[in-house]
Amino acid sequence: MDRDYSNLIAVRGLLLYLIPFGVIGWLLDLFWPVLTFALAGLVLWHYYYQQRLTKWLWKSRNLLPPTAPGSWSYIYDGIYRNQRRSQYRRKSLARLLRRFREAAEALPDAAIVFRKDGSLLWSNKLAQFYFGLRWPEDAGMRLSNLIRHPEFFVYLNKGEFGEALTIPSPVRDSLDIEIRVMPYSDDQFLLVARDVTQLKQLENLRRDFVANVSHELKTPLTVLQGYLEMLDEPQHTPPAMTAKAVEQMQLQSERMKNLVDQLLQLSRMETPSHDVFDQVVEMPALIGELRAEAEKLATDKALQLTFDIEPINVYGKRDLLRSAMQNLITNAIRYIQDEGHVRVTWRRVRDEVEFSVEDNGPGIDGEHLPRLTERFYRVDADRNSENGGTGLGLSIVKQALEHHNSHLEVNSKPGAGSRFWFRLSAGLIQNRK
């Protein structure tokens, strides 16, 4: 069918329809009545196909148009082509919108689209999790009414989005959310939010770490500086005082050396590595070395040391296991009172193997147990740097055990002693049965 329908074609069709009626009317000497009858029939014909068009557009479920002759064929086909074109565009737009939403859902950040007046247009699932939004139930509501926080209210109303805003999640107090807003179109904005809880925790840890290291180094440096100033005039310093100064400076130097060594050890442990264990660690021999060191350390105290060791070897990293066990034994001896008892065991427990250090010392209050492996964390005044510790021992234990897919367990009550222990899985036991 020719799509180039024009007025010329319409006029030609009209003339071809009226000429026969005109000739008949002229022959019958009834030209105008016959011509009027022909025009009336033409009007009725157009009215009929107009009704068919109306019925097809509003009532018919069939997408194909009805058949029609003449100009109505052009009209029906033109409407049909426009409907197909619109349908294709709607499908393309729906696919584009679906892909946009799928991409927004795949983002690691929360995304919210809102109008300039603050009304919510759309949000992904992560935004619903962070802010407690409900989509699409909350569509059209003001964002400041949905995210109730004073700083966010001021931030949104001020309209200056050059800087990010960090607020706690209104529905999850444990989360800190960083919010950034950017223009999305002439009347729309895109809000992107991400969880910065871990980043803030790491920043706090870094700040605390720097402060703790500075404090730990400041004390021995102050002592060294004081004694050096005193020794600046040796002729006025008694020999006994000089000997004491040298002894204290050696102790403080050793203390700083231990601190630096343990920090370096922690740094090496935190470096990612492939923990493939093909080296056999002869645990009875290793614990025997630790027993000899423990007996020397306990010479100044009337302690009872008991070692109960089963002949079980494991696959692992000898240096890391040695550091973990040495710190646990040393802590028990360091903080126990005179005439106390320390018991070290290495034994099989079901399919696993367990190392434990148990003492009858002062014990630890339960509120401190979750923080024992934090760097530089000390329980109370009795467990301070004066006892020779750096506050890093249990942090080293934690890192060493993580390399062996294990973790430190603590059972302790004030006045009832403490038990520090960990277990290695059956897969690390040599010749396991």
C-alpha positions as CSV (number, residue, x, y, z in Angstrom):
1,M,0.0,0.0,0.0
2,D,1.3,3.5,-0.9
3,R,2.1,5.4,2.3
4,D,2.4,8.7,0.5
5,Y,-1.2,9.6,0.9
6,S,-2.0,13.2,-0.2
7,N,-4.8,15.6,-0.9
8,L,-4.5,14.9,-4.6
9,I,-5.3,11.2,-4.0
10,A,-8.2,12.1,-1.7
11,V,-9.7,14.5,-4.3
12,R,-9.2,12.0,-7.1
13,G,-11.0,9.3,-5.0
14,L,-13.9,11.7,-4.3
15,L,-14.3,12.6,-8.0
16,L,-14.2,9.0,-9.0
17,Y,-17.0,8.3,-6.5
18,L,-19.2,11.3,-7.5
19,I,-18.9,11.3,-11.3
20,P,-21.0,8.2,-11.8
21,F,-23.8,9.6,-9.6
22,G,-23.5,13.0,-11.4
23,V,-23.9,11.3,-14.8
24,I,-27.0,9.3,-13.6
25,G,-28.5,12.4,-12.1
26,W,-28.0,14.4,-15.3
27,L,-29.5,11.7,-17.4
28,L,-32.6,11.5,-15.1
29,D,-32.7,15.3,-14.8
30,L,-32.2,14.8,-11.0
31,F,-28.6,16.0,-10.8
32,W,-28.7,17.7,-7.3
33,P,-31.0,15.2,-5.6
34,V,-28.8,12.3,-6.8
35,L,-25.6,14.1,-5.9
36,T,-27.0,14.9,-2.4
37,F,-27.9,11.2,-2.0
38,A,-24.4,10.3,-3.0
39,L,-22.8,12.7,-0.5
40,A,-25.1,11.5,2.3
41,G,-24.0,7.9,1.5
42,L,-20.4,9.0,1.7
43,V,-21.0,10.6,5.1
44,L,-22.6,7.4,6.4
45,W,-19.8,5.3,5.0
46,H,-17.2,7.5,6.8
47,Y,-19.3,7.5,10.0
48,Y,-19.4,3.7,9.9
49,Y,-15.6,3.3,9.7
50,Q,-15.2,6.0,12.3
51,Q,-17.2,3.9,14.7
52,R,-15.1,0.8,13.8
53,L,-12.0,2.9,14.6
54,T,-13.4,4.0,17.9
55,K,-14.4,0.4,18.8
56,W,-10.9,-0.9,17.9
57,L,-9.1,1.8,19.9
58,W,-11.2,1.6,23.1
59,K,-12.7,-1.8,23.2
60,S,-10.9,-4.3,21.1
61,R,-8.0,-6.3,22.6
62,N,-6.7,-7.2,19.1
63,L,-3.6,-5.2,18.2
64,L,-4.2,-5.6,14.5
65,P,-6.5,-3.0,13.0
66,P,-9.8,-3.9,11.2
67,T,-9.8,-3.9,7.4
68,A,-11.1,-0.8,5.6
69,P,-11.1,0.5,2.1
70,G,-9.9,3.9,0.8
71,S,-8.6,6.6,3.1
72,W,-9.6,4.7,6.2
73,S,-7.0,2.0,5.3
74,Y,-4.3,4.6,5.5
75,I,-5.7,5.9,8.8
76,Y,-5.9,2.4,10.3
77,D,-2.4,1.4,9.1
78,G,-0.9,4.7,10.3
79,I,-2.4,4.3,13.8
80,Y,-1.2,0.7,13.9
81,R,2.3,1.7,13.0
82,N,2.3,4.4,15.6
83,Q,1.1,1.9,18.2
84,R,3.8,-0.5,17.3
85,R,6.4,2.2,17.4
86,S,5.2,3.3,20.8
87,Q,5.2,-0.2,22.1
88,Y,8.7,-0.8,21.0
89,R,9.8,2.5,22.6
90,R,8.1,1.5,25.9
91,K,9.8,-1.9,25.8
92,S,13.1,-0.3,25.1
93,L,12.6,2.2,28.0
94,A,11.5,-0.6,30.3
95,R,14.6,-2.6,29.4
96,L,16.8,0.5,30.0
97,L,15.1,1.2,33.3
98,R,15.4,-2.4,34.4
99,R,19.1,-2.4,33.6
100,F,19.6,0.8,35.5
101,R,17.9,-0.6,38.5
102,E,19.9,-3.8,38.3
103,A,23.1,-1.8,38.0
104,A,22.0,0.3,41.0
105,E,21.3,-2.8,43.0
106,A,24.7,-4.2,42.1
107,L,26.5,-1.1,43.5
108,P,28.3,-1.6,46.8
109,D,26.7,1.7,47.9
110,A,23.2,2.8,48.7
111,A,21.5,5.0,46.1
112,I,18.5,7.3,46.4
113,V,17.0,9.5,43.7
114,F,14.9,12.5,45.0
115,R,13.5,15.7,43.6
116,K,14.7,19.2,44.4
117,D,11.8,19.6,46.9
118,G,13.1,16.5,48.8
119,S,10.5,14.0,47.7
120,L,11.7,10.5,47.2
121,L,11.6,9.0,43.7
122,W,13.5,5.7,44.0
123,S,15.9,3.8,46.3
124,N,17.8,0.6,46.0
125,K,17.7,-2.2,48.5
126,L,20.9,-1.2,50.3
127,A,19.4,2.3,50.9
128,Q,16.4,0.6,52.4
129,F,18.7,-1.4,54.7
130,Y,20.7,1.6,55.8
131,F,17.9,4.1,56.3
132,G,14.8,1.9,56.9
133,L,13.1,3.1,53.7
134,R,10.3,1.2,52.0
135,W,10.0,1.2,48.3
136,P,7.6,1.9,46.6
137,E,5.5,2.7,49.7
138,D,7.5,5.8,50.6
139,A,7.6,7.2,47.0
140,G,6.7,11.0,47.1
141,M,7.5,11.5,50.8
142,R,10.0,14.0,51.9
143,L,13.4,12.5,52.5
144,S,14.0,14.6,55.6
145,N,10.9,12.9,57.1
146,L,12.1,9.4,56.3
147,I,15.8,9.9,57.4
148,R,15.3,11.6,60.8
149,H,18.6,13.1,61.9
150,P,19.2,16.8,62.7
151,E,22.5,17.0,60.8
152,F,20.9,15.4,57.7
153,F,17.9,17.8,57.9
154,V,20.2,20.8,58.0
155,Y,22.4,19.3,55.2
156,L,19.5,18.7,52.9
157,N,17.8,22.0,53.5
158,K,21.0,24.0,53.1
159,G,21.5,22.5,49.6
160,E,25.3,22.8,49.7
161,F,26.5,19.3,48.8
162,G,30.2,20.0,48.2
163,E,31.2,18.1,51.4
164,A,30.2,14.6,52.5
165,L,28.1,14.1,55.6
166,T,28.6,11.2,58.1
167,I,25.7,10.2,60.4
168,P,24.8,7.1,62.3
169,S,22.2,4.9,60.6
170,P,18.7,5.8,61.9
171,V,17.7,2.1,62.1
172,R,21.1,0.5,63.0
173,D,23.1,2.3,65.6
174,S,26.2,0.2,64.9
175,L,26.6,1.6,61.4
176,D,28.2,4.9,60.4
177,I,27.0,6.1,57.0
178,E,28.8,8.6,54.8
179,I,26.4,10.5,52.5
180,R,27.2,12.3,49.3
181,V,24.6,14.2,47.1
182,M,25.1,15.2,43.5
183,P,22.8,16.7,40.8
184,Y,21.1,14.0,38.7
185,S,19.1,16.2,36.3
186,D,17.5,19.6,36.3
187,D,15.1,18.7,39.1
188,Q,16.6,15.6,40.6
189,F,19.5,14.6,42.9
190,L,21.3,11.4,43.4
191,L,22.2,10.5,47.0
192,V,25.0,7.9,47.4
193,A,25.7,6.4,50.9
194,R,28.3,3.9,52.0
195,D,29.2,2.2,55.3
196,V,32.3,3.7,56.8
197,T,32.0,2.0,60.2
198,Q,35.2,-0.1,59.6
199,L,37.1,2.9,58.3
200,K,36.2,4.9,61.4
201,Q,37.2,2.0,63.6
202,L,40.5,1.7,61.8
203,E,41.1,5.4,62.2
204,N,40.4,5.2,65.9
205,L,42.7,2.2,66.2
206,R,45.4,4.1,64.3
207,R,45.0,7.1,66.6
208,D,45.0,4.9,69.7
209,F,48.0,2.9,68.4
210,V,50.1,6.1,67.8
211,A,49.1,7.4,71.3
212,N,49.9,4.1,73.0
213,V,53.2,3.7,71.3
214,S,54.1,7.3,72.1
215,H,53.2,6.7,75.7
216,E,55.1,3.4,75.9
217,L,58.3,4.9,74.5
218,K,58.0,8.2,76.4
219,T,58.4,6.6,79.8
220,P,61.7,4.8,79.2
221,L,63.1,7.7,77.2
222,T,62.3,10.0,80.1
223,V,64.1,7.7,82.5
224,L,67.1,7.5,80.2
225,Q,67.2,11.2,79.7
226,G,67.1,11.8,83.5
227,Y,69.9,9.4,84.2
228,L,72.0,10.7,81.4
229,E,71.6,14.2,82.8
230,M,72.7,12.9,86.2
231,L,75.7,11.1,84.7
232,D,76.7,14.3,82.8
233,E,78.8,15.2,85.9
234,P,80.4,11.9,86.9
235,Q,82.6,13.5,89.5
236,H,79.5,14.5,91.5
237,T,77.8,11.1,91.2
238,P,78.4,8.4,93.8
239,P,79.5,5.0,92.5
240,A,76.4,3.3,93.9
241,M,74.2,5.9,92.1
242,T,76.1,5.4,88.8
243,A,75.7,1.6,89.1
244,K,71.9,2.0,89.7
245,A,71.6,4.4,86.8
246,V,73.4,2.0,84.4
247,E,71.2,-0.9,85.5
248,Q,68.0,1.2,85.0
249,M,69.1,2.4,81.6
250,Q,69.8,-1.1,80.6
251,L,66.3,-2.2,81.8
252,Q,64.6,0.6,80.0
253,S,66.6,0.0,76.8
254,E,65.6,-3.7,76.9
255,R,62.0,-2.6,77.4
256,M,62.1,-0.4,74.3
257,K,63.8,-3.1,72.3
258,N,61.1,-5.6,73.3
259,L,58.4,-3.2,72.3
260,V,60.0,-2.5,68.9
261,D,60.6,-6.3,68.4
262,Q,57.0,-7.1,69.2
263,L,55.7,-4.3,66.9
264,L,57.8,-5.7,64.1
265,Q,56.6,-9.2,64.8
266,L,53.0,-8.1,64.7
267,S,53.6,-6.3,61.4
268,R,55.1,-9.4,59.9
269,M,52.1,-11.5,61.1
270,E,49.6,-9.1,59.6
271,T,51.2,-9.3,56.2
272,P,49.0,-11.6,54.0
273,S,50.6,-15.0,53.4
274,H,49.6,-18.3,51.9
275,D,49.2,-20.5,55.0
276,V,50.0,-23.8,53.4
277,F,51.4,-26.0,56.2
278,D,53.8,-28.6,55.0
279,Q,56.3,-28.3,57.9
280,V,55.9,-30.6,60.9
281,V,56.3,-28.9,64.2
282,E,57.5,-31.2,67.0
283,M,55.4,-29.8,69.7
284,P,56.8,-31.8,72.7
285,A,60.3,-30.6,71.9
286,L,59.1,-27.0,71.4
287,I,57.1,-27.0,74.7
288,G,60.2,-28.5,76.4
289,E,62.2,-25.4,75.3
290,L,59.4,-23.1,76.7
291,R,59.4,-25.1,79.9
292,A,63.1,-24.4,80.4
293,E,62.6,-20.7,79.8
294,A,59.6,-20.6,82.1
295,E,61.6,-22.2,85.0
296,K,64.3,-19.5,84.6
297,L,61.6,-16.8,84.6
298,A,60.0,-18.2,87.7
299,T,63.2,-18.4,89.8
300,D,62.3,-15.2,91.6
301,K,58.9,-16.6,92.6
302,A,58.0,-19.6,94.6
303,L,55.8,-21.0,91.8
304,Q,54.8,-24.6,91.0
305,L,55.0,-25.3,87.3
306,T,53.3,-28.3,85.9
307,F,53.6,-29.5,82.3
308,D,51.3,-32.2,80.9
309,I,52.4,-32.9,77.4
310,E,51.1,-35.6,75.0
311,P,53.4,-36.7,72.1
312,I,51.4,-35.0,69.3
313,N,53.0,-33.2,66.4
314,V,51.2,-30.8,64.1
315,Y,51.6,-29.1,60.8
316,G,52.1,-25.4,61.1
317,K,54.5,-22.5,61.5
318,R,56.9,-23.1,64.3
319,D,57.8,-19.5,65.0
320,L,54.2,-18.4,65.2
321,L,53.1,-21.3,67.5
322,R,56.2,-20.6,69.7
323,S,55.3,-16.9,70.0
324,A,51.7,-17.7,70.9
325,M,52.6,-20.3,73.6
326,Q,55.5,-18.4,75.0
327,N,53.3,-15.3,75.5
328,L,50.6,-17.3,77.3
329,I,53.1,-19.0,79.6
330,T,55.0,-15.7,80.3
331,N,51.8,-13.8,81.1
332,A,50.7,-16.5,83.6
333,I,54.0,-16.4,85.4
334,R,54.3,-12.6,85.3
335,Y,50.9,-11.8,86.8
336,I,50.5,-14.7,89.3
337,Q,51.4,-14.2,93.0
338,D,54.1,-15.9,94.8
339,E,53.5,-19.6,95.7
340,G,51.1,-19.8,92.9
341,H,50.5,-22.7,90.5
342,V,50.7,-22.7,86.7
343,R,49.7,-25.7,84.7
344,V,50.5,-26.1,80.9
345,T,48.8,-28.9,78.9
346,W,49.0,-30.1,75.4
347,R,46.5,-32.9,74.7
348,R,44.0,-34.3,72.3
349,V,40.4,-33.3,72.7
350,R,38.2,-35.4,70.5
351,D,39.3,-34.7,66.9
352,E,41.4,-31.6,67.8
353,V,44.5,-30.9,69.8
354,E,44.4,-28.3,72.6
355,F,47.1,-26.1,74.3
356,S,46.1,-24.5,77.6
357,V,47.7,-22.4,80.3
358,E,45.9,-22.4,83.6
359,D,46.8,-20.5,86.8
360,N,45.3,-19.8,90.2
361,G,46.1,-16.1,90.0
362,P,43.9,-13.1,90.7
363,G,41.7,-13.7,87.6
364,I,40.1,-11.2,85.3
365,D,36.8,-9.5,85.4
366,G,34.4,-10.5,82.6
367,E,34.1,-7.0,81.2
368,H,37.7,-7.0,80.2
369,L,37.7,-10.4,78.4
370,P,36.5,-9.2,75.0
371,R,39.3,-6.6,74.8
372,L,42.2,-8.6,76.0
373,T,43.7,-9.1,72.5
374,E,43.6,-5.4,71.7
375,R,47.0,-3.8,71.4
376,F,48.3,-2.1,74.5
377,Y,45.1,-3.0,76.4
378,R,45.7,-3.6,80.1
379,V,43.2,-4.8,82.7
380,D,44.2,-2.8,85.7
381,A,47.0,-1.2,87.7
382,D,48.4,-4.6,88.6
383,R,48.9,-5.5,84.9
384,N,51.0,-2.5,83.8
385,S,54.3,-1.9,82.2
386,E,56.1,-2.0,85.5
387,N,55.7,-5.8,85.3
388,G,57.7,-5.8,82.1
389,G,54.8,-6.3,79.7
390,T,54.2,-4.2,76.6
391,G,50.5,-4.9,76.2
392,L,51.1,-6.6,72.9
393,G,51.5,-10.2,74.0
394,L,47.9,-11.3,73.5
395,S,47.7,-9.4,70.2
396,I,50.6,-11.5,69.0
397,V,48.8,-14.6,70.2
398,K,45.7,-13.6,68.3
399,Q,47.6,-13.0,65.0
400,A,49.6,-16.2,65.3
401,L,46.5,-18.3,65.9
402,E,44.6,-16.7,62.9
403,H,47.4,-18.0,60.7
404,H,46.4,-21.5,61.9
405,N,42.7,-20.9,61.6
406,S,42.3,-20.9,65.3
407,H,41.5,-18.3,68.0
408,L,42.2,-17.7,71.7
409,E,39.7,-18.6,74.3
410,V,39.7,-17.3,77.9
411,N,38.0,-18.5,81.0
412,S,38.5,-16.3,84.0
413,K,36.8,-15.0,87.1
414,P,38.1,-12.6,89.7
415,G,39.8,-14.6,92.6
416,A,39.4,-17.9,90.8
417,G,42.4,-17.8,88.4
418,S,42.4,-17.9,84.6
419,R,42.6,-20.4,81.7
420,F,43.9,-19.4,78.3
421,W,43.6,-22.0,75.6
422,F,43.3,-22.7,71.9
423,R,42.7,-25.7,69.7
424,L,44.1,-26.7,66.3
425,S,41.9,-28.6,63.9
426,A,42.2,-32.3,63.1
427,G,43.6,-31.4,59.6
428,L,46.8,-30.0,61.2
429,I,47.5,-33.1,63.4
430,Q,50.3,-35.3,62.0
431,N,49.3,-39.0,61.8
432,R,45.8,-38.3,63.0
433,K,43.6,-41.3,63.7
